């Protein structure tokens, strides 16, 4: 690990004052590349592993250091794309952040098999795990892959007591469904490693990126959920005893 600062990877962008990607104010590094093709993705420009900017783990962390006072109560989050698509690079950034005393989080779909990214998973203080759909076939329809790897990762977190925040996008007519949400809530209520569940309303703010890339946005006719619909969804998880 002596030369981890020289490990290279590709990043899409950074956000120096993020408030939506883990606890507190955080510096968010968006890594390039993703296994999934989520129908509601708002960053399809992160999919291609060959795009983005080439840099080293050391350079990434050097750029974080001036923001130390701003993120003191938060930390650093690796997002994407799927940050675990670049497991060695992600692990190097996490290790260097740990040496600087930063709290670290990884925002992941769990799609990358654990054996390919174990070191990064162990180094992260917190995982933000996106559960795309509880039913694996529906997950495949939404993203191109089933949810087996994600559920396996959640089980590992339970075994090793790794703190997890769950994220779930509520798409009207697809995942925003009472029976589906009840099944998911009842399942997640069994896990003590889950510290928070974030139900995220489907939105179309990234639709222009799909158009720019020449990719059909298949959910263009679906309306974004309103406040009452999201409250009803939240109430389902509250009744199940989930931390929302």
C-alpha positions in Angstrom: 0.0 0.0 0.0 3.1 2.3 0.1 2.5 3.6 -3.4 -1.3 3.9 -3.2 -1.1 7.7 -3.9 0.1 6.8 -7.5 -2.8 4.5 -8.3 -4.7 5.9 -11.3 -8.3 6.0 -12.2 -10.9 8.1 -13.9 -13.3 10.6 -12.4 -16.4 12.3 -13.8 -16.6 15.3 -11.5 -16.5 16.5 -7.9 -18.9 18.4 -5.6 -17.1 20.2 -2.9 -20.2 21.1 -0.8 -22.5 18.1 -1.0 -25.4 17.7 1.4 -27.2 14.7 -0.1 -24.6 12.0 -0.1 -24.2 10.9 3.5 -24.2 12.6 6.9 -23.1 16.2 7.1 -21.5 18.4 4.5 -19.4 16.2 2.2 -16.8 16.3 -0.6 -18.2 14.0 -3.3 -16.1 12.4 -5.9 -18.0 11.0 -8.8 -16.1 8.1 -10.4 -16.5 7.1 -14.0 -18.0 3.8 -15.2 -21.1 1.8 -14.3 -22.3 -1.8 -14.8 -26.0 -0.8 -14.7 -28.2 1.1 -17.1 -30.9 2.3 -14.8 -33.9 3.6 -16.7 -34.1 6.7 -14.4 -30.4 7.4 -14.2 -29.6 11.1 -14.0 -25.9 10.6 -14.8 -25.8 8.5 -18.0 -22.6 10.4 -18.9 -20.8 8.4 -16.2 -21.5 5.0 -17.7 -18.6 4.7 -20.1 -15.4 3.7 -18.2 -13.2 5.4 -20.9 -14.7 8.8 -20.4 -13.9 11.3 -17.6 -10.6 12.6 -16.4 -7.6 10.4 -15.6 -6.0 11.2 -12.2 -4.2 9.6 -9.3 -5.6 8.8 -5.8 -3.1 11.2 -4.4 -4.2 14.0 -6.6 -7.8 13.4 -5.7 -7.1 13.7 -2.0 -4.8 16.7 -2.3 -7.8 18.6 -3.8 -9.9 17.6 -0.9 -7.6 18.9 1.8 -8.4 22.6 1.4 -12.0 21.8 2.2 -11.2 20.1 5.6 -12.9 22.7 7.7 -16.1 22.6 5.6 -16.4 18.9 5.8 -15.3 18.4 9.3 -18.7 17.3 10.5 -19.3 15.3 7.3 -16.6 13.7 5.2 -15.9 12.3 1.8 -18.2 10.2 -0.4 -17.3 8.2 -3.5 -20.2 8.1 -5.9 -20.6 7.7 -9.7 -21.4 6.0 -11.9 -20.5 3.0 -9.7 -17.3 3.8 -7.8 -16.6 0.1 -7.1 -16.1 -0.4 -10.9 -12.6 1.0 -10.1 -12.0 -1.0 -6.9 -8.2 -0.4 -6.5 -8.6 3.3 -7.2 -11.5 3.6 -4.8 -9.7 1.7 -2.1 -6.6 4.0 -2.5 -8.7 7.1 -2.2 -10.5 5.7 0.9 -7.2 4.7 2.5 -5.7 8.1 1.9 -8.8 9.8 3.3 -8.7 7.6 6.4 -5.1 8.7 7.0 -6.3 12.3 6.9 -9.0 11.5 9.4 -11.9 12.0 7.0 -15.1 10.0 7.5 -15.7 8.0 4.2 -18.8 6.7 2.5 -19.3 4.8 -0.8 -22.5 5.2 -2.8 -23.0 1.9 -4.5 -25.6 -0.2 -6.3 -23.9 -3.3 -4.9 -23.8 -4.7 -8.5 -20.0 -5.3 -8.5 -19.3 -8.8 -6.9 -17.9 -8.4 -3.4 -14.8 -10.5 -4.2 -13.7 -7.8 -6.7 -14.0 -4.9 -4.3 -13.6 -6.3 -0.8 -10.8 -3.9 0.2 -12.8 -0.8 -0.7 -15.9 -2.1 1.1 -13.9 -2.8 4.3 -12.2 0.7 4.2 -15.5 2.6 3.9 -17.0 3.9 7.1 -20.5 3.9 5.6 -22.2 2.4 2.6 -25.0 4.1 0.8 -26.6 1.1 -0.8 -29.1 1.6 -3.7 -31.8 -1.1 -3.7 -33.2 -0.6 -7.2 -36.1 -3.1 -6.7 -36.8 -5.9 -4.2 -37.9 -8.3 -6.9 -34.8 -9.4 -8.9 -36.6 -9.7 -12.2 -38.0 -6.2 -11.9 -34.5 -5.0 -10.9 -33.2 -6.5 -14.1 -35.9 -4.8 -16.2 -35.1 -1.5 -14.6 -31.3 -1.7 -14.6 -30.1 -4.6 -16.8 -29.1 -6.7 -13.8 -30.7 -8.6 -11.0 -30.3 -7.6 -7.3 -28.5 -10.7 -6.0 -25.2 -9.0 -5.5 -26.8 -6.0 -3.7 -28.6 -8.3 -1.3 -25.5 -10.3 -0.7 -23.6 -7.1 0.1 -26.4 -6.1 2.6 -26.1 -9.5 4.3 -22.3 -9.1 4.6 -22.8 -5.6 6.2 -25.2 -7.2 8.7 -22.6 -9.9 9.6 -19.7 -7.4 10.0 -21.8 -4.6 11.4 -21.0 -2.2 8.6 -23.3 0.9 8.8 -25.6 1.2 5.8 -28.0 3.8 4.5 -30.4 2.4 2.0 -31.6 4.4 -1.0 -34.6 3.5 -3.1 -36.0 5.5 -6.0 -39.8 5.7 -6.1 -41.0 5.5 -9.7 -44.8 5.9 -10.1 -46.3 2.7 -11.6 -43.1 0.8 -11.1 -41.4 0.9 -7.7 -43.9 3.3 -6.1 -46.4 0.6 -5.4 -47.9 -0.2 -2.0 -47.4 -4.0 -2.1 -43.9 -3.7 -3.4 -42.9 -1.1 -0.8 -44.5 -3.2 2.0 -42.4 -6.2 0.9 -39.2 -4.1 0.8 -39.9 -2.4 4.1 -40.6 -5.7 5.9 -37.4 -7.2 4.5 -35.2 -4.2 5.4 -36.7 -4.0 8.9 -34.8 -7.2 9.8 -31.3 -5.6 9.4 -29.7 -3.8 12.4 -26.9 -2.5 10.1 -29.3 -0.2 8.4 -29.2 3.2 10.0 -31.3 5.2 7.6 -33.6 4.6 4.6 -33.9 7.3 2.0 -36.9 7.1 -0.3 -36.0 9.2 -3.3 -38.6 10.6 -5.7 -38.2 9.8 -9.3 -37.2 12.9 -11.3 -36.4 13.8 -14.9 -33.7 16.4 -14.3 -31.1 14.3 -16.2 -33.3 13.6 -19.2 -31.5 16.2 -21.3 -28.3 14.1 -20.9 -30.0 11.1 -22.4 -31.0 13.3 -25.3 -27.5 14.6 -25.7 -26.1 11.1 -25.8 -28.7 9.9 -28.3 -30.2 7.4 -25.8 -34.0 7.0 -25.6 -35.3 8.0 -22.2 -38.1 5.4 -21.7 -39.6 7.0 -18.6 -40.3 10.4 -20.2 -44.1 9.9 -20.0 -44.0 9.0 -16.3 -45.0 11.8 -13.9 -42.8 12.7 -10.9 -44.4 11.7 -7.6 -46.0 14.4 -5.5 -45.5 15.1 -1.8 -48.5 13.0 -0.7 -47.4 10.0 -2.6 -43.9 10.2 -1.1 -45.4 10.6 2.4 -47.5 7.5 1.9 -44.4 5.6 0.9 -42.5 6.9 3.9 -45.4 5.9 6.2 -45.1 2.3 5.0 -41.5 2.1 6.1 -42.3 3.8 9.4 -45.0 1.3 10.2 -42.5 -1.5 9.5 -40.2 0.0 12.1 -37.6 1.1 9.5 -35.4 4.2 10.2 -36.7 6.8 7.7 
